[in-house]
Amino acid sequence: MKEMKVITLDAPTYRERGIQYGQQAKEEVDIAVSYYRKAFGEVPGWEKILEFSRQFIDASKDFFPEAIEEMEGIAEGSGHRIEEIMAVNARYEISKFERLPECTTGVYHNETTGKKYIFKNCDLNRGVKDHLVILHVVRPDGFRAIGITEAGQLIRDGYTNNGLGMVNSAMYDKTDHAGVAIPGTVVRKKVWESRTFADAAEITRHIYRTTSTNMLLADRYGNATDFECYPGGVDEVNCVQGMIGTGNRFTVVPERNKTDDERIDRGLRLKELMSERGDTIDEFVIMDILKDEKGAPEGICRGRTPDCETVYSIIVNMTDDKVYICLGRPSEGEYKEYFL
C-alpha cells in the first residue's frame, strides 16, 4: 500500500502556506475535487454547488479570515477556484447524499503510568484513500503540528506542540439541515491552532452549526472532553476512569440520534477493550485495539464493503509527542511514526 504524501508548510503567512500546500498536493487536490464533483451528482450540478460554496466563504471571513487566506493559497497553488476548495472543505454542510456511519474516536489517560493518548479510526468511502495527505506545519513563530486530512481541506485530525490533540467524527441529529454556517473544517482549524485546551473548548462551545459533529479534544496536561455538537447547542462528555470512547452516537441525550442504531456501539466496545487492557496500555496496545472487528463490517476497524471502510487510523502519544498514522485498515496496514 502506498504511503501518504507529507506536505511541509513552513512559509511565514497563511496564504503562502496555502500555496505550498496546493503546489505539493496538486495531484491529490485534483483527485479530491473530482471525487466530490462526482459525489455531489448531476443535480443540482457543480456550478450550483460552487454558488452555495461562495456563501460558506463569506460566512467564514469574520470568524477566521486566515483560514480563507489559506484556502485561497491552496486554490492558487493547485490551479483550482477558491469555490472548489471550499466545496471540498464544506462537504458535510453542502452534501445531499446519504451519509455512512463513520469513525471511532477515543481518549485514554493513565494516572499510574502518566501516559495520555487520543486516537481515531476514520471510516469513509473507500475512494477517499486516494487523496489523503499528512500536513506538517513548521511556522516561523514556533507553532508546529502534524495532522491528516483530505487534500484541499484544512486539518481534520492531529496534534500540536501546544500539547493539544484533536480528532473528529460525524453525528446525525434530527435537526440537521442544509444551510449556511461556518464549515466544520474552518472551526477545526481555529481549534487546532489554540494555545490552550481552555481556548479550544470555548471555540467549540460557541459555534452555530447546521449539521452535527463530534469533536474530541485532549491535551498533554490531562484535560479531555468530547463535544457532542448539534444545531443549537453542545453537550459535553468527560473522562470516566481515564477513558472516553465515541462511535457516531449522541450519548448525553440519545433521543437526538436521527435513527435508532442497532449495530454495535463502537464507543462502548472501545471502552470495554481499554478496560480489559488497563495499565498495560501504550500506543502498541491501542494499535491492537483499533484492529478489533467485532460486529463486522461495522466494527471499530470497519470491514471493506462496496462503499466504505476504515481509510486511516491515527494515534497520538501526548506524553512523548509522537504521532502514529496508518493508511487504510489497521488490521491490514502498518502505522508510521511522525514527530513534531
N, C-alpha and C positions, 0 to 999 in steps of 0.2 A: 504494500500500500504506500502511496506517495506521502511525503511529508508536507505539512502545511508551510506556506511561504511566510517568512518572518519579515515584517515591514518595520524598518527603523525610522523613527520620527524624531529628529534632533534639531530641526530648524527653530529659530527664535520666535516666530509668530504662528498663530493658529492657521492662517491662510497658507503660509509656506509649508507647514507640516502637512496640511491637506494636499498640497501639490506633490510633496514627497510620497504621500500615501497613494494618490491617484497614479503617479508615474510608476511606482514599484509594483502596484497591484492592478495595472491596467487590464491584463488578461482576465483576472478574476472578477474585476468590476464589470467588464463586458459580459461575462457569463452571468453575473448576478442580475444585471439589468435585463438581459434576455430572458432569464428564468422568471422574473416577476412580470415582465410584459406578457409572457405566455400564461403564467399562473392567474393573472387578473382576467384573462379571457378577452373575447371579442366584444363583449358587452360590459361596460359602456364604451370600451375602446381606449387605447393607450393615450390618445390626446386628451380625452375626458379625465383620465386618471391623473395626467400631468396638470390639468387645470385645478383639480382637487389638491394636488400636491403643493401648488403655489400657496394655497391657504395655510398649509402647515408651516411653510417658510415664514409667512407673516406672523403666525401665532407664536413662533419661537424667538423672534428677534428681540423682544423686550426681556424675555426670561433669561436667555443665554446667547447673546449675539455672537460670541466667539464660536459657538457650535456651527452657526450658519457660515461664518467665515471659513471654518474648516471644511464644510461641505462644498463651498464654492471652490476651494482649493482642490478637493477631490475631483470635482467636475472638470476643472481646468486641466489637472494632471492626467486624467483618464480620457479626456476628449468627449465627455458627456455633458448634457444640460444639468443645471442645478436641480431642476424639477425631477429629472430622472433619479438623481442621487437621493433626493428627499423621498421619492416614491419607494425606493428600497428601504430607507430608514423608517418610513411610516407604514410599513406593510401591514401591521396589525390594525392600525386605525383605518386604513383605506380598504382593507380586504373585505370582499364579499363572499369569498369561498368558505366552505365549511372547514373549521379548524380541527386539528387532530390532537389527541391527548399528548402532551409533550413535557418532558423534563422532570427530573427528580433532583431536589437540592437538599443540602444538609449542613449542619454545623456540629463539631464535636470539640468540647473543651474538657481537658482532664486536669483537675486540681492537683492530683498526685504527681503526674509527670510534668505538668506545666505545658503540655502540648496543646496547640489550638489549630483547628482545621476548618476550612469551608470548602465545599465541593459540589459538583453537579454532573449529572448525565443529561445531555441535551438530545431530545427526541424530535426530529423534524423530518420533512420529506427527504428521501434519500438523495435527491439531486442537489441539496444544499451542500453536501460534502465537496462538490466541485468548486465552490467559491468561498470556502472558509480561509481566513488569514489570521495570523498572530501579529498583534501590534506591540512593538517595543518602543516605549516613549522615553526619551532621554532629553528632557528640556534643559536649556541653559540656566534656568532659575533653580535647578536642583531636583525638580519633580521627576521621578522615574516610575515606570509602571510596565506590567506585562498583562496583556489581555487577549481575548479571542472574539471574533465577530465574523459576520458575513461581509465580504468585500464591498466597500462603498458605504457600509454602515459605520456609525460611531460605535464605541466599545459596547460589548454585551456583558461579558463576564471577565473578572480579573482582579488584580492586586496591585497596590501602590506602595511606595516607600514611606507613606504616612501610616502604613500598617493597616490599611483598610481593604477588606476583601468584599467582593460583590458578585452574587450570582442571581439570575432572574429566570422566571418561568411564567407561562400564561395561566390566566384564571378565566373562568367563564361565568359571569354574573348575569342574572335575569334582566338586569337593567342596562347591560352593554348595548351601545347603539352607534350608528355611523354619525360622525360629526367632527368638527374641527377642534383640536386641543393640541397642547404641546406633545409631540410624539414621545413615546417611551424611550427611544434612543437618545433624544436630547436630554430628557430627565436623567437617564443613567449617566450620561457624560458629565453632567454637573455634579451628581452624587459621587461619581468615581474620583473627581478631582478635589473633593472636600478635604480640608486639612484634618478634620476630626470626625469621629463617629457621630458626635452630637450634631455637627453641622449637616452631615449626610442624612441623619434621621429627620431633621427639621425640614429639609428639602422634600423628602419623601412624604412627609405628613401633610404638606400644604400644596399639593398639585391637583388641579382639576383634571379628571380623566373621562373619556368617553368609553374606554374599554378597560377591563380589569387586568391586573398584573400582580405577580408575586415578586417582591424584592427582598432578598435575604442578605443582610449586611452583618459583618463581624469584623473585629479588629484584633490586633496582637495583644491588646491590653485586657481582653476578656469580655468586651461588650459584644452582644449578639442579639439581633431582633429580626423576626420575619414579619414583613409588612404585607398584609393581605389587602391589596388596593382595589377599589371599585368606584364606579361613578358616584360621587357624593361623599366618599369617606375612605377611611383606612382602619383596619383592625390590626392589632399587634400581638405577636406570639413570642414569648421569651424562652430562654433555655430552661428545660426541666431535666435535672440530673446531668447537666452539661450537654444536652442534646436538643437539636431541632431537626425535624425531618418534614419535607413537603413533597406533595405529588399532585399539583394542579387541582387541589380541592380547598374550598373555604372550610376552615375548621372552627373558627370562633363563632360564626353564625352559619352553620351548614345549609340553612334554608336559602342562602344566597346562590348556591350552586344551580346552574342553569338546568341541569338534568340530574336525576338520580343515577349515580355511577356504581354499578355492582361489580366492577372489575377490582382487582387487587388494589388496596390502599398502599401505594408505594411509599408514602411518607411514614406510615405506621410500620411497614416492613423494614424500612431503613433503620428506624429506631430499635426495632427488635434485634436486628443484626448487630448494631452497635452495642446494645446492652449485653449481648452474648459474648462479645469480644473484650469488653471492659478495658482494664488497664493495659492490655496488650496492643491497643490501637495505636498505629502510626500510619504514615502515608501508604505503606505497602499493604497493611490490613484494609485500609479504605479502598485501595485499588481492587482488592479481592471482593469486598462487599459490593462495589459498583458493578461487578460481573454477575450479580445474582439475577437469575432468570425465572424465579418462581412467579407463576401467573402468566407465563409466556402466552402470547407475544407481548403483553403489556407489563412485563416485569421492570425492575429497576434498570436492568440492561435490556432495552426493548428489542424484541426479536425482529428480524428482517421480514417485512411484509411488502406488498407491491408499492405502497406509497409512503412508508415510514419506517424508521429505525433510529437507534441511538447514533447520532452523527459525530458527536465528540464528547469527551469527558475531561473535566478539569478538577484538579485538587490543589489547594493552596495550603502549604505548611506556614502558618503565620508566625510561628515561633522562630523558624530558621530562614524565613524569607525565600522559600523555594516554591516554584510553581511546576506542576506536572500536567501535561496535556496529551491526550490520546486521540488521534483521528479515527473515527469510526467506533464500533462497539468494543468496549473494554475486554470482553471475553475473547475477542479475536485479535485486537491490536496491542500495541506497546505504548507505554507512557514515556514521553520525553521530558527531561528536566530542563527548566529555564530559570534564569537568575535575573534579578532586577538590574 
